């Protein structure tokens, strides 16, 4: 079967998507799973005009249970880069969300336009994302599940639960911690099994419970009021023996073991069980199959990093996969997705396990350790470093040595351009790379990549500052990738720029005009992306 050519969102496809659940057909990319990661990836690919579809087992975006409860600062920045952050900010509560082992970390003084978190339940996050994906005319095959697939040199045949088969160039598993895509691809899920089990529920209680947090020999527990006046319960179970769907009886037994009674527990809206298992896919790619979100990494929910890490996976992968599908970049570009994102999730697993180690019991030695860590995080520099880590603002991809900006998120500067004052994030809304020239207008020219990379002559009057790093020297030119990370810094001499452009955005187009300001001087090839 020939390779499927990428197609833009045609009128026919748009009408079909609006008419209801579309009939399965061929696509350039199929995403298994319509949760936050899958929806974000679909939006990224649609912005790049790649023919993408989602396979989702649910009839709609309704969720049972609380799941994730908010967005960290870097995730809000990512949504701002696409022009949709306000949709989430309107519905959530701006708060200082970041924390480490229940020590709150104030990020209000970090250098970002969004120096806060957003308390917003996953059900709302998914609904807003799904509305955006609908506007981008991405078909979602609801009431279907991916049941298997077979890949060959030119694509993937994806089997669905209804007996249908989709043909795609690439399949991305965003289908959760029990990912069928990961298992079918034969990718190992490496890590540690559970050492504790928590129950979480939203219930009514006929008697006033013991509000607040507590530690004991079993672990950590909490009772708090929800917006509706019900009780949100988090309790550590006495045993790991139980698994599967928890019952009201399980919850009552766990509460009695901790509090001596269940406070007249009744009418649960939902009950969920989760553990501290920490696992990560050994590889995020196998041939034409890739993994993102919980399919690639799972960990305990303390710190609230799971959903946020998945969104950032999607934004890292989307522009790379789009270029490979379109044929402007080689398939080897996809290897950089694993090289960049695997270390990020590994760090999330590590800091989550550290938090659980501090929280899991109420004995005197751990209480002392928690107090020492809390005192440390009360100091300015440790607080800033941990706050930047927990909010995702300090992520750096290893792109080699150079300016402190290299590999890090580009600050959302207020730029002065020929078109007037514009925020950098506004210029990234089209999900295209940008070369920013802060030197003499016209001194940076990249005609061979003009169809793929935008060039903006601009100026900026103000400090350059990075979270956890502090002030940095102002560069004369910066190449910003579609995900908002810096791929190159330099000046009109453009040393190494051609190699970096080729690495990330494919070979130069032929018959292009040379730079009109300064000749490009090729140096030794730029280092490949490293983990």
C-alpha positions in Angstrom: 0.0 0.0 0.0 1.5 3.4 -0.9 2.3 6.0 1.8 -0.6 8.3 2.6 0.1 11.8 1.6 -0.8 14.4 4.3 -3.9 16.4 3.5 -5.3 19.6 4.8 -8.7 19.9 6.5 -10.9 19.7 3.4 -14.4 21.1 3.3 -15.8 17.6 2.9 -14.0 16.4 6.0 -15.1 19.4 8.0 -18.8 18.8 7.1 -18.4 15.1 7.9 -16.9 15.9 11.3 -19.7 18.3 12.1 -22.4 15.9 11.0 -21.6 13.5 13.9 -19.4 10.5 14.5 -17.6 10.0 11.2 -17.0 6.7 9.4 -13.5 5.4 9.8 -11.2 6.2 6.9 -7.5 6.6 6.2 -5.4 9.3 7.9 -1.8 10.5 8.0 -1.8 10.1 11.9 -4.2 8.2 14.1 -4.2 8.9 17.9 -5.4 6.2 20.2 -7.0 8.0 23.2 -8.9 11.3 23.4 -7.7 12.5 26.8 -5.7 15.7 27.4 -2.6 14.4 25.7 -4.3 13.0 22.7 -6.4 16.1 22.2 -3.4 18.4 22.5 -1.4 16.4 20.0 -4.4 16.4 17.6 -4.6 20.2 17.8 -0.8 20.6 17.2 -1.0 18.4 14.1 -4.2 20.1 12.8 -2.5 23.5 13.1 0.3 22.1 10.9 -2.4 21.0 8.4 -1.8 17.3 8.9 -4.7 14.8 8.5 -5.1 13.5 12.0 -7.9 11.6 13.7 -8.6 10.4 17.3 -10.0 7.0 18.3 -11.8 7.4 21.7 -13.8 4.7 23.5 -16.0 7.2 25.4 -19.2 8.6 23.7 -18.2 12.1 24.9 -15.6 13.8 27.1 -17.5 13.0 30.4 -15.3 11.7 33.2 -16.1 9.8 36.3 -13.9 10.9 39.2 -11.7 13.9 39.9 -8.5 12.8 38.0 -6.1 15.7 37.6 -6.9 19.0 39.3 -5.0 21.7 37.5 -2.5 23.2 35.2 1.0 24.3 36.1 2.6 27.5 34.8 4.4 25.9 31.8 1.3 24.2 30.6 -0.6 27.6 30.7 2.3 29.1 28.7 2.0 26.3 26.1 -1.7 27.0 25.8 -1.0 30.8 25.6 1.5 30.0 22.7 -1.5 28.7 20.8 -3.9 31.5 21.7 -6.3 29.5 23.8 -5.0 30.0 27.4 -7.9 32.5 28.2 -10.4 29.7 27.6 -9.0 27.8 30.6 -8.3 30.9 32.7 -11.9 31.9 32.5 -13.1 28.7 34.0 -10.4 27.9 36.6 -9.1 29.5 39.7 -5.7 31.1 39.6 -3.7 29.9 42.6 -0.2 29.1 43.9 -0.6 25.5 42.9 3.0 24.2 42.9 4.2 22.2 45.9 6.7 19.6 47.0 5.7 17.0 49.6 2.8 19.2 50.7 5.1 22.2 51.1 3.5 25.0 49.0 5.9 26.7 46.6 5.1 30.4 45.8 6.1 31.0 42.1 4.7 34.5 41.9 8.2 36.0 41.6 9.4 33.8 38.8 9.9 35.5 35.4 6.9 34.4 33.5 3.6 36.1 32.5 1.8 33.2 34.2 3.5 33.0 37.6 0.7 30.8 39.1 -1.1 27.6 38.6 -4.7 27.1 37.6 -7.1 24.9 39.7 -9.3 23.3 37.1 -10.6 19.8 37.0 -9.6 17.5 34.2 -13.2 17.2 33.1 -13.2 20.9 32.3 -9.7 20.8 30.8 -10.8 18.0 28.4 -14.0 19.7 27.4 -12.2 22.9 26.5 -9.5 21.0 24.6 -12.2 19.0 22.8 -14.0 22.2 21.8 -10.8 23.6 20.3 -10.1 20.3 18.5 -13.6 20.5 17.1 -13.0 24.0 15.7 -9.9 22.6 14.0 -12.2 19.9 12.4 -10.3 16.9 13.7 -12.6 13.8 13.4 -13.0 11.8 16.6 -14.1 8.2 16.2 -16.1 7.8 19.4 -17.3 4.5 20.9 -14.3 2.8 19.3 -11.2 1.3 20.8 -7.9 0.4 19.2 -7.7 -3.4 19.6 -4.4 -4.0 17.7 -2.3 -2.9 14.8 0.3 -4.1 12.3 3.0 -1.8 11.0 5.0 -2.1 7.9 7.6 0.0 6.0 5.0 2.5 4.8 2.4 2.7 7.5 0.2 1.1 10.2 -3.0 -0.9 9.9 -5.0 -0.1 13.0 -7.8 -2.5 14.1 -10.8 -1.0 15.8 -13.3 -2.6 18.2 -16.1 -2.4 15.6 -14.2 -4.6 13.2 -13.1 -1.6 11.1 -9.5 -0.9 10.1 -7.8 2.4 9.8 -4.7 2.9 7.7 -2.2 5.6 8.9 1.3 6.7 8.3 1.8 6.9 12.1 0.0 5.7 15.2 0.4 7.5 18.6 -0.6 5.8 21.8 -2.2 8.3 24.2 -4.3 5.5 25.7 -3.2 5.7 29.4 -1.1 3.7 31.8 -2.5 0.4 30.6 -1.8 1.3 27.0 -2.7 -1.4 24.5 -0.6 0.4 22.0 2.5 0.2 24.2 1.9 -3.5 25.0 1.2 -4.4 21.3 4.3 -2.6 20.2 6.3 -4.7 22.7 7.8 -1.7 24.5 8.9 -2.5 28.1 7.3 -0.4 30.9 10.3 -0.2 33.3 10.1 0.9 36.9 8.8 -0.1 40.3 5.5 -1.6 41.4 3.2 -0.1 44.1 4.2 0.2 47.7 1.1 2.0 48.9 -2.5 2.3 47.7 -4.7 5.3 48.1 -8.5 5.6 47.8 -9.9 9.0 46.7 -13.6 9.7 46.7 -16.3 12.4 46.7 -19.0 11.5 49.2 -21.6 12.7 51.7 -21.1 12.2 55.4 -23.9 12.4 58.0 -21.4 13.4 60.7 -18.7 16.1 60.7 -15.4 14.4 60.0 -11.9 15.3 61.2 -11.1 17.9 58.6 -7.5 18.4 57.3 -4.4 16.4 56.6 -2.8 13.8 58.8 0.0 11.3 58.8 0.2 8.0 60.7 1.8 4.6 60.4 -0.2 3.7 57.4 0.5 6.8 55.3 -1.2 10.1 54.6 -4.8 11.0 54.6 -7.0 14.1 54.1 -10.7 15.2 54.4 -11.8 18.5 52.8 -14.9 20.2 51.5 -15.7 20.4 47.8 -17.4 23.2 46.0 -20.7 21.4 46.2 -20.4 20.9 50.0 -19.6 17.2 49.7 -16.5 15.6 51.2 -13.3 14.9 49.2 -11.6 11.9 50.8 -8.0 10.8 50.4 -7.0 7.8 52.5 -4.1 5.3 52.5 -5.3 1.7 52.6 -3.9 -0.7 55.1 -3.0 -3.3 52.5 -2.0 -3.7 48.8 -4.0 -6.9 48.5 -7.0 -5.2 46.9 -7.1 -4.1 43.3 -9.7 -3.3 40.7 -12.7 -1.0 41.2 -13.1 0.0 44.8 -16.4 -0.2 46.7 -18.1 1.9 49.3 -17.3 -0.9 51.8 -13.5 -0.6 50.9 -13.7 3.1 51.6 -15.5 2.7 54.9 -13.0 0.1 56.0 -10.1 2.4 55.2 -11.6 5.3 57.0 -12.4 3.3 60.1 -8.8 2.0 60.2 -7.5 5.6 60.2 -10.2 7.7 62.0 -12.0 5.1 64.1 -15.2 5.7 62.2 -16.5 6.5 58.7 -18.5 9.6 59.8 -21.7 8.2 58.3 -20.2 7.7 54.8 -22.9 7.6 52.1 -23.9 8.5 48.5 -20.5 8.4 46.8 -20.3 10.4 43.5 -17.2 8.3 42.6 -14.5 6.3 44.2 -11.0 5.7 42.7 -8.0 3.7 43.7 -4.4 4.7 42.8 -1.0 3.7 43.8 2.6 4.9 43.8 3.7 2.6 41.0 6.4 4.5 38.9 7.0 3.2 35.4 8.3 4.6 32.2 8.4 3.2 28.6 11.9 2.1 27.7 11.4 3.8 24.3 8.8 6.4 23.2 9.0 5.1 19.6 9.0 1.8 17.8 9.0 2.3 14.1 5.8 4.1 13.1 4.3 3.8 16.6 4.9 6.5 19.3 3.8 6.9 22.9 2.8 10.1 24.9 1.3 10.9 28.2 0.4 8.2 30.7 1.1 5.6 28.0 4.7 6.6 28.3 5.0 7.3 32.0 3.0 6.7 35.2 3.5 7.9 38.8 1.7 8.9 41.9 -0.5 12.0 41.6 1.3 14.0 44.4 2.7 17.2 42.8 0.1 17.2 40.0 2.6 16.7 37.2 1.0 13.9 35.2 -1.4 15.7 32.9 1.0 18.6 32.5 3.8 16.3 31.4 1.5 14.7 28.9 0.5 18.1 27.4 4.2 19.0 27.0 4.9 15.6 25.4 2.2 16.4 22.8 3.7 19.9 22.0 7.2 18.4 21.7 6.0 15.6 19.4 3.4 17.4 17.3 5.6 19.7 15.1 8.2 17.0 14.6 5.7 14.4 13.5 4.0 17.0 11.2 7.3 17.6 9.4 8.0 13.9 8.9 4.5 13.3 7.6 4.9 16.1 5.2 8.2 14.9 4.0 10.1 18.1 4.9 12.2 16.3 7.5 13.5 12.7 7.7 11.9 10.1 10.0 15.0 10.2 12.2 13.8 13.6 13.6 11.3 11.6 15.7 14.2 10.1 17.6 14.7 13.5 19.2 11.2 13.2 20.8 12.4 10.3 23.0 15.8 11.9 23.6 14.2 15.1 24.9 11.1 13.9 26.7 12.3 10.7 28.3 14.6 12.5 30.7 11.9 15.0 31.6 9.5 12.2 32.7 12.3 10.4 34.4 12.9 13.4 36.6 9.1 13.7 37.3 9.1 10.0 38.5 12.2 10.7 40.6 10.8 13.8 42.4 7.4 12.1 42.8 9.0 9.1 44.5 11.0 11.4 46.8 7.8 13.1 47.8 6.0 9.8 48.6 9.0 8.7 50.6 8.6 11.9 52.8 4.8 11.6 53.1 4.1 7.9 53.4 4.4 7.4 57.2 4.0 9.4 60.3 7.0 8.2 62.3 9.3 10.7 64.0 12.2 10.3 61.6 10.1 11.1 58.6 8.4 13.9 60.4 11.9 15.4 61.0 12.9 14.9 57.4 9.7 16.7 56.2 10.4 19.6 58.5 14.0 19.9 57.3 12.9 19.8 53.7 10.2 22.4 54.4 12.7 24.7 56.1 15.0 24.3 53.1 12.2 25.2 50.7 11.5 28.2 52.8 14.8 29.7 51.6 14.7 31.8 48.5 17.1 30.0 46.1 15.9 26.4 46.9 12.3 27.6 46.6 12.9 29.1 43.2 14.7 26.0 41.9 12.0 23.6 43.1 9.2 25.9 42.1 10.6 26.1 38.6 11.0 22.3 38.4 7.5 21.5 39.7 5.8 24.1 37.4 7.8 22.9 34.4 9.4 26.3 33.8 13.0 25.0 34.1 12.9 22.3 31.4 16.0 22.3 29.2 16.6 20.0 26.3 20.2 19.1 25.9 21.1 20.8 22.6 24.8 21.2 23.4 26.8 24.0 24.9 26.1 27.7 24.2 24.0 30.5 25.4 21.9 29.8 28.6 18.7 30.1 26.4 19.7 27.1 24.3 17.2 24.3 24.8 15.1 26.3 27.3 11.7 27.9 26.9 11.8 31.3 25.2 10.5 34.0 27.4 7.3 35.7 26.3 8.9 39.1 25.5 7.0 42.2 24.5 8.6 42.7 21.1 8.6 45.7 18.8 8.2 44.6 15.2 7.5 46.3 11.9 3.8 45.4 12.5 3.8 47.0 15.9 4.2 45.7 19.5 3.5 42.0 19.8 4.0 39.4 22.4 6.3 36.5 21.4 3.7 33.9 22.3 1.3 35.6 19.9 3.8 35.1 17.1 3.9 31.3 17.9 0.1 30.8 17.6 0.5 29.3 14.1 2.8 26.6 15.6 5.6 27.6 13.2 9.3 28.1 14.0 10.5 31.7 14.2 13.9 33.3 13.7 14.0 36.5 15.7 16.6 39.1 14.6 17.4 41.7 17.2 20.2 43.2 15.2 20.0 45.5 12.1 16.9 44.7 10.0 17.7 42.3 7.2 20.9 41.0 8.8 19.5 37.5 9.1 18.2 35.8 6.0 17.3 32.2 5.6 15.7 32.1 2.1 16.2 28.3 1.7 13.9 27.7 4.7 11.5 30.6 4.1 8.6 28.2 3.4 9.1 26.6 6.9 10.6 29.2 9.2 9.3 32.8 9.8 11.9 35.6 10.1 11.0 38.6 12.3 13.1 41.8 12.6 12.5 43.0 16.1 13.8 44.8 19.1 13.3 44.4 22.8 14.0 46.8 25.6 14.1 45.0 28.9 15.8 42.3 30.9 16.3 38.7 29.8 15.7 36.4 32.7 15.1 32.7 33.1 13.4 30.8 35.9 16.0 29.2 38.3 18.8 30.8 36.2 18.2 34.5 36.6 19.4 37.3 34.2 21.1 36.2 31.0 22.8 38.2 28.2 20.6 39.5 25.4 21.3 37.5 22.2 21.4 39.2 18.8 19.3 36.4 17.1 17.3 33.5 18.4 15.7 30.5 16.6 12.6 29.4 18.4 11.0 26.0 17.7 7.2 25.6 17.4 7.2 24.2 21.0 8.7 27.5 22.3 12.1 26.1 23.0 15.3 27.8 21.7 17.2 25.8 19.0 19.9 28.4 18.3 21.3 31.7 19.3 23.8 33.8 17.4 24.3 36.9 15.3 24.4 38.1 11.7 27.4 35.8 11.0 24.9 32.9 11.4 27.5 30.5 12.6 26.0 27.0 12.8 22.5 28.3 11.8 22.3 26.3 8.5 23.2 23.1 10.3 20.6 23.7 13.0 17.9 24.6 10.4 18.7 21.4 8.5 18.6 19.3 11.7 15.2 20.5 12.9 13.4 21.6 9.7 14.9 19.6 6.9 17.3 20.3 4.0 17.4 23.7 2.3 15.2 24.3 -0.7 17.1 24.8 -4.0 17.5 28.0 -6.0 17.2 30.3 -3.0 18.8 33.7 -2.7 21.7 34.0 -0.2 21.8 36.2 2.9 21.9 39.8 1.8 23.6 41.1 5.0 26.4 38.7 5.9 27.6 35.6 4.3 26.7 32.4 6.0 29.8 30.6 7.4 29.3 27.0 7.8 31.1 25.5 10.8 31.3 22.0 12.0 27.8 20.3 12.2 25.7 21.1 15.2 25.3 18.4 17.8 22.4 16.1 17.5 19.7 16.4 20.2 20.8 14.5 23.2 19.0 13.2 26.3 
